[in-house]
């Protein structure tokens, strides 16, 4: 039981670490309703495209986001239903 708790708390800690940057949190909040193009995310967050690409790469690597390509456009969406549920609770409490 203790080992299972340790594994789960490690996983939760990793999710919270990914959420700890304001830009990453803004991206996730913006993606709560539907997938978005990289250009939409960049405009919403007010940062450069190269900076956004770095944030998106980390979030995809962390398992927070999935993406799909449509021609030259790339669309991102939240990868995990549990993360979406967590974000909805955070929004309810803080927003």
MONOR-V150934 format. One record per backbone hydrogen bond with DSSP energy under -0.5 kcal/mol. NH is the residue of the N-H (numbers start at 1). CO is the residue of the C=O. E is the energy in kcal/mol with one decimal. If there is no record, write none. Layout:
# MONOR-V150934
nh->(NH:NH)
co->(CO:CO)
e->(E:E)
This chain:
# MONOR-V150934
nh->(5:6:7:8:9:10:11:12:13:14:15:16:17:18:19:20:20:21:25:26:27:28:29:30:31:32:36:38:41:42:43:44:45:46:47:52:53:54:55:56:57:58:59:60:61:62:63:64:65:66:68:70:73:75:76:77:79:80:84:85:86:87:88:89:90:91:92:93:94:95)
co->(1:2:3:4:5:6:7:8:9:10:11:12:13:14:15:16:17:18:21:22:23:24:25:26:27:29:76:74:37:38:39:40:41:42:42:48:49:50:51:52:53:54:55:56:57:58:60:59:59:77:75:73:70:68:36:66:64:64:80:81:82:83:84:85:86:87:88:89:90:91)
e->(-2.3:-2.3:-2.4:-2.4:-2.8:-2.1:-2.1:-2.5:-2.4:-1.9:-1.8:-2.6:-2.2:-1.9:-1.8:-0.7:-0.7:-0.6:-2.3:-2.4:-2.5:-2.2:-2.5:-2.5:-1.6:-1.0:-2.0:-1.5:-2.0:-2.7:-2.3:-2.5:-2.2:-1.3:-1.5:-2.4:-2.6:-1.6:-2.0:-3.0:-2.4:-2.1:-2.5:-2.5:-2.5:-2.4:-1.2:-2.6:-1.1:-2.5:-2.1:-2.9:-1.8:-3.1:-2.9:-2.3:-3.1:-0.5:-1.9:-2.4:-2.3:-2.7:-2.1:-1.8:-2.5:-2.7:-2.3:-2.3:-3.0:-2.3)
